[in-house]
Amino acid sequence: MSQRRGTTVLEMIIALTIVLVVSSIGALLLQSSSRAAIRTTLRTEMQQQALVAMQKILTDLRRSCCSGISIRSGASPQAIAICPLSQAGLRAGSQPGVANSGELLWSNFFLIYSYDAVAHTLNYREWPPSGPSPTPEETDPTRPRKLSPGRIAQILNIPSTRPVTLLTGLSQFEISYPPGGSDLLLIQPITLKVTLQRKGNTGHPEPETYTYRRSFFLPEQR
């Protein structure tokens, strides 16, 4: 009888040990699977946000032309300023895109996308009204207009009354050209690259990173 009890206790110990080992392995597998799912979710979110922001920029770029697009890539803040064709409903008080004479009309404001390296955000704003007062040439609706890199920085140094944040967790916003290109000589195609980072319980000390790059050609003079 004692021998049977001893065998029963031994069997219980072995069974408990097996259960503990299997449970530990299951917990590790579940934790690993959970962390992989978190990494996938973070990357999917970053990808979707990058695609939406890039599509908005490209849509606005197509509403302008080379003579209406200004870029500041060489120094902070990096930015793209777009003078779009006017159209009914583009903004309250805007003129329709074509005058009675048949000539194109341009908006009397700029759409500006800028990278805030301190806040790690990509922001959108319209100018004017907020910012320095424009000159008559900067609001002339009869032609597409440019802003110098220095003028863009001057505008961005004054906070916008209606800022819009398109991307958060942005660690890099890069505008580049083929050899010989610059902000003053827009050799094409122009390439935009955004790099986003997100932290989460992924089991890695470094945040998840996603980079999206897009090359495009600017519309010709209209």
C-alpha positions in Angstrom: 0.0 0.0 0.0 2.8 2.4 0.8 4.4 1.6 -2.5 1.2 2.4 -4.3 0.9 5.7 -2.5 4.5 6.5 -3.3 3.9 5.8 -7.0 0.8 8.0 -7.0 2.6 10.9 -5.4 5.5 10.5 -7.9 3.0 10.5 -10.7 1.4 13.6 -9.4 4.7 15.4 -9.2 5.6 14.4 -12.7 2.2 15.5 -14.0 2.4 18.8 -12.2 5.9 19.4 -13.6 4.7 18.6 -17.2 1.8 21.0 -16.7 4.1 23.8 -15.5 6.5 23.3 -18.4 3.7 23.2 -20.9 2.0 26.3 -19.3 5.4 28.2 -19.4 5.9 27.3 -23.0 2.4 28.3 -23.8 2.8 31.7 -22.0 6.0 32.4 -23.9 4.4 31.6 -27.2 1.3 33.7 -26.4 3.6 36.6 -25.3 5.6 36.3 -28.5 2.5 36.2 -30.6 1.0 39.2 -28.8 4.2 41.2 -29.3 4.3 40.3 -33.0 0.6 41.4 -33.3 1.5 44.7 -31.7 4.4 45.2 -34.1 2.1 44.5 -37.0 -0.5 46.9 -35.7 2.0 49.7 -35.2 3.5 49.2 -38.7 0.0 49.1 -40.3 -1.0 52.4 -38.5 2.2 54.1 -39.6 1.8 52.9 -43.2 -1.8 54.2 -43.4 -0.9 57.5 -41.9 2.0 58.0 -44.2 0.0 57.1 -47.3 -2.9 59.5 -46.4 -0.5 62.4 -45.7 1.5 61.7 -48.9 -1.6 61.5 -51.0 -2.8 64.9 -49.6 0.5 66.5 -50.5 0.6 65.0 -54.0 -3.1 66.0 -54.6 -2.3 69.7 -53.8 0.9 69.6 -55.9 -1.1 68.5 -58.9 -3.3 71.6 -58.4 -0.3 73.8 -59.1 2.7 73.9 -61.4 6.5 74.4 -61.2 6.1 78.2 -61.0 3.7 77.8 -58.1 5.7 75.4 -55.9 8.3 76.4 -53.4 10.5 74.0 -51.5 12.7 74.5 -48.4 14.8 71.3 -48.0 18.3 72.5 -47.0 17.6 73.8 -43.5 15.0 73.5 -40.8 12.1 73.9 -41.0 11.8 71.7 -44.2 8.6 72.7 -46.0 6.7 72.7 -49.3 4.6 75.8 -50.2 2.0 75.4 -52.9 0.1 78.1 -54.8 -2.9 76.2 -56.1 -5.3 77.1 -58.9 -8.3 78.7 -57.5 -11.6 76.9 -57.7 -15.1 77.5 -56.4 -15.5 76.3 -52.8 -11.7 76.0 -52.3 -12.0 78.5 -49.4 -14.6 81.0 -48.4 -14.2 84.1 -50.7 -12.1 82.3 -53.3 -12.7 83.1 -56.9 -13.5 80.3 -59.4 -10.6 78.9 -61.3 -11.2 80.6 -64.6 -11.9 84.3 -65.2 -14.5 85.6 -67.7 -11.7 86.2 -70.2 -10.8 82.5 -70.0 -7.5 83.0 -68.2 -6.7 80.8 -65.2 -7.0 82.3 -61.8 -4.7 81.4 -58.9 -5.6 81.3 -55.2 -4.5 84.3 -53.2 -3.0 82.0 -50.5 -0.5 79.2 -50.1 -0.8 75.7 -48.8 2.2 74.9 -46.6 3.4 71.5 -45.4 6.2 71.7 -42.8 8.2 69.4 -40.6 8.5 70.3 -36.9 11.7 68.5 -35.8 11.0 69.3 -32.1 7.4 68.0 -32.0 8.2 65.3 -34.6 5.1 66.2 -36.6 4.2 67.0 -40.2 1.9 70.1 -40.2 -0.4 71.8 -42.7 -1.4 75.4 -42.7 -2.7 78.1 -45.1 -1.0 81.5 -45.4 -2.3 84.1 -45.2 -4.1 85.0 -42.9 -1.9 83.9 -39.9 1.7 84.9 -40.1 3.4 88.0 -41.6 1.4 90.2 -43.8 1.7 89.3 -47.5 2.9 91.7 -50.2 0.6 92.4 -53.2 2.8 90.2 -55.4 2.3 87.3 -53.0 -1.5 87.4 -53.3 -1.7 88.2 -57.0 -4.3 85.8 -58.5 -3.3 86.3 -62.1 -0.2 84.1 -61.9 1.4 81.2 -60.0 3.7 82.5 -57.3 6.7 81.2 -55.4 8.1 81.9 -51.9 11.8 82.0 -51.1 13.2 79.5 -48.6 13.8 82.5 -46.2 10.2 83.7 -46.6 8.9 80.3 -45.8 10.9 80.2 -42.6 9.6 83.7 -41.7 6.0 82.5 -42.2 6.5 79.3 -40.2 8.1 81.2 -37.3 4.7 82.7 -36.5 2.3 80.1 -35.1 -0.8 79.4 -37.2 -4.3 80.1 -35.9 -5.6 76.9 -37.5 -2.8 74.3 -37.5 -3.5 70.8 -38.7 -1.2 67.9 -37.8 -1.0 65.2 -40.5 1.6 62.9 -39.0 3.0 62.3 -35.5 6.1 60.4 -34.4 7.8 61.7 -37.5 11.6 61.2 -37.1 12.6 62.3 -40.6 11.1 64.4 -43.4 13.4 64.5 -46.4 13.1 66.2 -49.8 15.7 65.3 -52.4 16.5 65.9 -56.1 18.6 64.2 -58.7 22.2 65.4 -59.0 22.3 69.1 -59.7 18.9 69.8 -58.3 18.2 72.3 -55.5 15.4 74.3 -54.0 16.0 77.0 -56.7 16.5 74.5 -59.5 13.7 71.9 -59.2 15.3 69.1 -61.2 12.8 66.2 -61.4 11.7 63.7 -60.2 11.5 65.1 -56.7 11.5 62.5 -53.9 9.7 62.8 -50.6 10.7 60.5 -47.7 9.0 60.2 -44.3 10.2 58.0 -41.5 7.8 57.3 -38.6 8.5 55.7 -35.2 6.0 54.2 -32.7 6.7 52.7 -29.3 4.8 49.8 -27.9 5.1 46.6 -25.8 6.9 44.8 -28.6 9.7 43.3 -26.5 12.4 45.4 -28.2 14.0 48.5 -26.7 13.9 50.4 -30.0 10.6 51.7 -31.4 9.1 50.3 -34.5 10.1 52.2 -37.6 8.4 52.7 -41.0 9.8 54.5 -44.0 7.8 55.6 -47.0 9.4 57.1 -50.1 7.6 58.6 -53.1 9.1 60.2 -56.3 6.9 62.5 -58.4 7.0 64.9 -61.3 5.6 68.4 -60.9 3.0 69.7 -63.4 4.3 71.8 -66.2 3.5 75.5 -66.5 -0.3 76.0 -67.0 
